[in-house]
């Protein structure tokens, strides 16, 4: 079960030249870390658009900073550059056709920052059994906001009950 499906859409968001520049910056940071012996450098995880955050859009910024102010007071708004390298390198969705016949339920928000068309393209490559459930919400709504948390949890419970029955 995938809730608020994450996909590598850096090129779609930044364009090829934007990604190439971003990768050049990541490579320069890695070279500097290796040369200096510094174990890690950090970027802000979230920011508003135009900021340096890896997730520089209002929904992520508001969600994570609200979480810090309420139920996650030890949250630090930072990611290592090495973690960002791993995120950019992740193309695990390319292997989705190989998981069949493992049952797949993807639950995604219609207003998610990850475009529904990108999720649907990955979903279409998966074999059966599969189901795509689209709720009219944002990415982070599926984490903490009702009725979406309950709707997605209920769908996941039903999916597991239907597909993981003993032979």
C-alpha positions as CSV (number, residue, x, y, z in Angstrom):
1,X,0.0,0.0,0.0
2,X,1.3,3.4,-1.0
3,X,-0.2,6.4,0.7
4,X,0.7,9.8,-0.7
5,X,2.8,8.2,-3.4
6,X,6.3,9.7,-3.7
7,X,7.9,9.7,-7.1
8,X,11.1,11.2,-8.5
9,X,9.7,14.0,-10.6
10,X,12.7,16.4,-10.3
11,X,13.1,16.6,-14.1
12,X,9.4,17.3,-14.6
13,X,9.5,20.0,-11.9
14,X,12.9,21.6,-12.8
15,X,13.5,20.8,-16.4
16,X,16.6,18.9,-17.7
17,X,18.9,21.9,-17.4
18,X,17.6,22.7,-13.9
19,X,18.3,19.1,-12.8
20,X,21.7,19.2,-14.3
21,X,22.5,22.3,-12.4
22,X,21.1,20.8,-9.2
23,X,23.2,17.7,-9.7
24,X,26.3,19.8,-10.3
25,X,25.7,21.4,-7.0
26,X,25.3,18.1,-5.2
27,X,28.5,16.8,-6.9
28,X,30.4,19.9,-5.8
29,X,29.2,19.4,-2.3
30,X,30.3,15.8,-2.3
31,X,33.7,16.7,-3.6
32,X,34.1,19.3,-0.9
33,X,33.0,16.9,1.8
34,X,35.4,14.3,0.7
35,X,38.3,16.8,0.4
36,X,37.6,18.4,3.8
37,X,36.6,15.4,5.8
38,X,33.3,17.1,6.8
39,X,30.8,14.3,7.4
40,X,27.7,16.2,6.3
41,X,26.4,19.4,5.0
42,X,22.7,20.4,5.3
43,X,20.0,22.1,3.3
44,X,16.7,23.3,4.7
45,X,14.1,20.5,4.3
46,X,11.3,22.9,3.7
47,X,10.8,26.6,2.9
48,X,8.5,28.9,1.0
49,X,9.0,29.2,-2.8
50,X,12.2,31.0,-3.6
51,X,13.8,29.7,-0.4
52,X,16.6,27.1,-0.3
53,X,14.3,24.3,1.0
54,X,14.4,20.9,-0.8
55,X,10.6,21.1,-0.6
56,X,10.1,24.8,-1.3
57,X,6.3,25.0,-1.5
58,X,3.7,26.2,1.0
59,X,2.0,22.9,1.7
60,X,5.3,21.2,2.9
61,X,6.5,24.3,4.7
62,X,3.3,24.7,6.6
63,X,2.9,21.0,7.4
64,X,6.4,20.5,8.8
65,X,6.7,23.8,10.6
66,X,3.2,23.2,12.2
67,X,4.3,19.7,13.2
68,X,7.4,21.2,14.9
69,X,5.2,23.7,16.7
70,X,2.7,21.1,17.9
71,X,3.4,17.3,18.0
72,X,7.1,17.1,16.8
73,X,9.0,19.7,18.8
74,X,12.4,18.0,18.1
75,X,12.0,18.2,14.3
76,X,15.0,19.9,12.7
77,X,14.2,21.6,9.4
78,X,17.2,20.1,7.6
79,X,18.3,17.3,5.3
80,X,21.8,16.2,4.6
81,X,22.9,16.9,1.0
82,X,23.8,13.2,0.8
83,X,20.1,12.3,1.6
84,X,19.1,14.6,-1.2
85,X,21.5,12.7,-3.5
86,X,19.7,9.5,-2.6
87,X,16.3,11.0,-3.2
88,X,17.4,12.3,-6.7
89,X,18.9,8.9,-7.5
90,X,15.7,7.0,-6.6
91,X,14.0,5.5,-9.6
92,X,12.5,2.5,-7.8
93,X,9.1,3.2,-9.5
94,X,10.8,2.0,-12.8
95,X,10.6,-1.5,-11.4
96,X,6.9,-1.5,-10.5
97,X,6.1,-3.9,-13.4
98,X,8.3,-6.5,-11.6
99,X,6.3,-6.7,-8.4
100,X,3.3,-8.6,-9.8
101,X,1.5,-10.6,-8.6
102,X,2.1,-8.7,-5.3
103,X,-1.1,-6.8,-4.7
104,X,-0.8,-3.0,-5.0
105,X,-3.0,-0.3,-3.6
106,X,-2.0,3.3,-4.3
107,X,-3.8,6.0,-2.4
108,X,-3.1,9.5,-3.7
109,X,-4.4,13.0,-3.3
110,X,-6.0,14.7,-6.4
111,X,-4.3,18.0,-5.3
112,X,-0.9,16.4,-4.4
113,X,2.3,18.1,-5.5
114,X,3.1,14.8,-7.2
115,X,0.9,15.1,-10.3
116,X,-1.9,12.5,-10.5
117,X,-0.8,11.9,-14.1
118,X,2.6,10.8,-13.0
119,X,1.2,8.4,-10.4
120,X,-1.3,7.0,-12.9
121,X,1.6,6.4,-15.4
122,X,3.4,4.4,-12.8
123,X,0.2,2.6,-11.7
124,X,-0.5,1.6,-15.3
125,X,2.8,-0.2,-15.5
126,X,1.9,-2.4,-12.5
127,X,0.3,-5.8,-13.0
128,X,-2.8,-7.1,-11.3
129,X,-4.0,-7.1,-8.7
130,X,-4.0,-3.4,-8.3
131,X,-6.2,-0.4,-7.4
132,X,-5.7,3.3,-7.5
133,X,-7.7,5.3,-5.0
134,X,-7.8,9.1,-5.5
135,X,-9.0,11.3,-2.7
136,X,-9.7,15.0,-3.2
137,X,-7.0,16.3,-0.9
138,X,-3.3,17.4,-0.6
139,X,-0.3,15.1,-0.1
140,X,0.0,15.9,3.6
141,X,-3.8,15.7,4.2
142,X,-3.3,11.9,3.9
143,X,-0.9,12.0,6.9
144,X,-3.0,13.9,9.5
145,X,-6.3,15.4,8.3
146,X,-9.7,13.9,8.4
147,X,-11.6,12.5,6.7
148,X,-8.7,11.5,4.5
149,X,-6.6,9.6,7.1
150,X,-9.6,7.4,8.1
151,X,-10.6,6.9,4.4
152,X,-7.1,5.8,3.4
153,X,-6.6,3.7,6.5
154,X,-10.0,2.0,6.0
155,X,-9.1,1.3,2.3
156,X,-5.7,-0.1,3.3
157,X,-7.2,-2.4,6.0
158,X,-9.8,-3.7,3.5
159,X,-7.1,-4.2,0.9
160,X,-4.9,-6.2,3.2
161,X,-7.9,-8.2,4.4
162,X,-8.9,-9.0,0.8
163,X,-5.5,-9.7,-0.6
164,X,-3.6,-11.3,2.3
165,X,-6.0,-14.1,3.0
166,X,-4.3,-17.5,3.6
167,X,-4.5,-19.9,0.7
